[in-house]
Amino acid sequence: MSYDAKDLLSRRNEIMKKSVGIDYDNFENDGIGFDYDKMMNASGYTLADVRTIQQHSMVGNTPLIELENLTRYARKFAKAGFGARIFLKDEAANLSGSFKARRAAVSIHKAKELGYKGVVAATSGNYGAAIAALAAKAGLKCIIVQECFDSNNVAQPEILEKARACEAYGAEVLQLSVGPELFYTFLNVLDETGYFNASLYSPYGIMGIETLGYEIVDEMRHKVNKDPDVVICTNAGGGNLTGTARGVKKAGASETLIYGASVDLQGLHMASDNDFNRKSFTTGHTGFGMPFATNPDRSDVPRSAARPMRYMDKYFTVNQGSVFFITEALTVLEGLERGPAGNTSLAVAFKIAQTMREDETIVVQETEYTGAGKHHQPQLSFAKRNGINLHFGNPFSEKPGKDIVFPESANDIAIKDVDLDRIRLSYIKRFKDNNLTDSDKAFLMVELRVSEEKIDALLRQTQ
């Protein structure tokens, strides 16, 4: 192995292009922009192709469940005539137990098609298990690079559970401490092995989720004879929301609103050794959601196919205690014991439903499997061992890394409506010293879903 970090990082783009089978230079424009749609269409796969690939891999066509008991519960706190019907897409039914299997199925198929002997993925979450499971099915070798523990060698129970799952499927798991070594190690493994980069942020990863959005619309039309009014997606790196939204639009549901939801971990730095084990959620939180919304291309490919700001109508955050509360409610009211990520969206949906009419519908777009370290009880026990104070009270008073505050009543579940213009401003600040051309502004208008006048107003705020 080469330990010359400078040499390795200088060849970053070369390694990335070779490992994912895409020449990103073909999509670059002059200036800051690139042709996103051309990149997505260049894969050569249609939506029908992706559905066929997934069906062959025991992925997709998961149940869409109406949460009748949870809807009735929400209506207890709504005014007369309000309380939208809440539906749940049960992605835990996929091979490997999460929607990430949709992304993995397409990436593994592409790796096999291009003749790679193995795949590599950098992930501490469900995607590792999905890649490992689908690689095993395809007969490919698999290496998962996982940011696992702090400098005291203490690892989160949820991450350890993911490592167990990956190894059960036959993958080799490289466990690292939090910090910059993750990307270096990942890049080095790609360079040394010549394996396929099964990136979450490639076009293949996003196309795999388009089927999820498409299925939601199709099933809602059969169940309630109309398109969903709102679809809520748990948001981290942005791929979940991007792929779902694209699938919803491909199904022709142009009026369906797409909302993002993240656990509020404001104040905790995801690359901090001190903060790493002071959070109780390893995905679906603002530590990923905010940075990736303001700079999508911070990923492991030259241009990320996850562009959440292109599709997000609203963005909500919810405190940790509220997500744990709704996790319990889902279990005891609906008999569904599911993991924390999808319940982030469910907590937001529960609150938003109370502001919508009874004849409207809201779809929580995914669930994930639970058990072992992924279950909320081990997570809460781990929090207590790390000095986190657990108590009931006002969820808005929660200070991430210091306490977890549970609502005393479902009526007290706390969500916040994020100002999307604040995210847009952070996005544009990266280019405040650029002499932006008309072409650059046209790119930003699509990227941030705003007018040219709005782009100019945001630019003036950066001065």
Helices and strands as residue ranges (DSSP letters): H 5-10, H 12-20, G 24-27, H 36-41, H 47-56, E 64-66, H 68-75, E 85-89, G 91-93, H 100-114, E 118-122, H 126-138, E 141-149, H 157-168, E 172-177, H 181-193, E 196-197, H 203-224, E 230-234, H 239-250, E 257-263, G 276-278, H 286-294, G 296-298, G 308-310, E 314-318, H 320-334, H 340-353, E 361-364, G 372-374, H 376-385, E 389-392, G 395-397, E 403-406, G 410-412, E 415-417, H 420-429, H 438-448, H 452-461
